[in-house]
Amino acid sequence: MHLLPAWIWIAWFFLLGAVIGSFLNVVIYRVPRRMSIAWPPSHCPACKEKIRWYDNVPIVSWLLLRGRCRHCKAPISPRYPLVEALCGVLFALAAAAVMRFWP
């Protein structure tokens, strides 16, 4: 771990946590509705339009789209980036804690 500065490791774990948070959003939305977590691909709940990969980047896409669907402009809940950010922060904090005691 000493080959790279600590901030790079912490940023990497933040990104990893945000991606896992994005997956958790899928689970949070679909499991109570008895939907598959694998199919269909991510889509707008309002217009059912498939969400493209570049509109599905954790946190960033929601901010760039101002919390709205690109196609129908329906609002997208702020819960999505909040869950992603929370997971990212928790992963970054865990990484920082482990690094503190890493030889």
Rosetta blueprint (number, residue, H / E / L):
1 M L
2 H L
3 L L
4 L L
5 P L
6 A H
7 W H
8 I H
9 W H
10 I H
11 A H
12 W H
13 F H
14 F H
15 L H
16 L H
17 G H
18 A H
19 V H
20 I H
21 G H
22 S H
23 F H
24 L H
25 N H
26 V H
27 V H
28 I H
29 Y H
30 R H
31 V H
32 P H
33 R H
34 R L
35 M L
36 S L
37 I L
38 A L
39 W L
40 P L
41 P L
42 S L
43 H E
44 C L
45 P L
46 A L
47 C L
48 K L
49 E L
50 K E
51 I L
52 R L
53 W H
54 Y H
55 D H
56 N L
57 V L
58 P L
59 I L
60 V H
61 S H
62 W H
63 L H
64 L H
65 L L
66 R L
67 G L
68 R E
69 C L
70 R L
71 H L
72 C L
73 K L
74 A L
75 P E
76 I L
77 S L
78 P L
79 R H
80 Y H
81 P H
82 L H
83 V H
84 E H
85 A H
86 L H
87 C H
88 G H
89 V H
90 L H
91 F H
92 A H
93 L H
94 A H
95 A H
96 A H
97 A H
98 V H
99 M H
100 R H
101 F H
102 W L
103 P L
